[in-house]
Amino acid sequence: MKLGKADLHVHSNYSPDAFSSVRDVLEKAKNAQLDVVAITDHHTIEGAKEAEKLAADFGLEVVVGEEILTQEGEVIGLFLKETIPPDLPILEAIQRIKRQGGLVFAPHPLSFWQDGVGEKLLGQLAQQIDGAEVLSAGWTGRKNFAKMQRLNEEIFKLAAIGGSDAHFADLVGKAYTLFKGKTASELYSSIQNKTTAVEGNFWSKRDFFSYGAHWLKNNFRKGGPLIIFDILWTVRKAKKAFRRFSDQTKI
């Protein structure tokens, strides 16, 4: 049986740090031969709802998702109907996703730079969530892949999720989730039943340079002073993430 392919961590330009239109994202998903793509913008589902309306034109299905920064780290909700606000306690965010009939996974776990949940917290959450991004194509994914794979197989036993963390269209499908079937509903069941697998690659050096070029172009287009703001925001985020990991917050 041929397995379906789904990239479950993709951003459109509805995210402030992403640069490609919904149409460009869907075109790349089609070219990458994905069956399902989840649009998981930061703190909005508007891009995903637009993609859902256009999906049939590209011969694939869209899952409405959202990447949510909670007080303890980021989670991604899938199959959402309503936006989840940021800065909630992580358990409350999870409960709000579940009340919508949605699924929850931990994106880029073990990554302090990306507000991923740490090993200890992920162990505490394992009974509350559905999956963990074992293969995260971007940023610190390469560094954490082997450890996450081992921890998930031996301890967490969550559905294995693969995602590109694409912030521009060329990266869509870089890493993906394999599941039994082809449709979004079959993907839902595979995640629930923990029968998924991961496949794909990590961002290359060229991909990182391309991201930087997109970032600079976007900031200069909006106005040079925003670059200073982004640098200060990044430093603040790094300090906050480091403090959270050092503190090993309990829930």
Buried (B, 14 or more C-beta within 10 A) or exposed (E): EEBBBBBBBBBBBBBEBBBBBBBBBBBBBBEBEBBBBBBBBBBBBBBBBBBBEEBEEBEBBBBBBBBBBBBBBBBBBBBBEBBBEBEBEBBEBBBBBBEBEBBBBBBBBBBBBBBBBBBEBBEBBBEBBBBBBBBBBBBBBBEBBEEBBEBBEEEBEBBBBBBBBBBBBBBBBBBBBBBBBBEBEBBBEBBEEEBBBBEBBBBEEEBEEBBEEBBEEBBEEEEEEBBEEBEEEEEEBEEEBEEBBEEEBEE
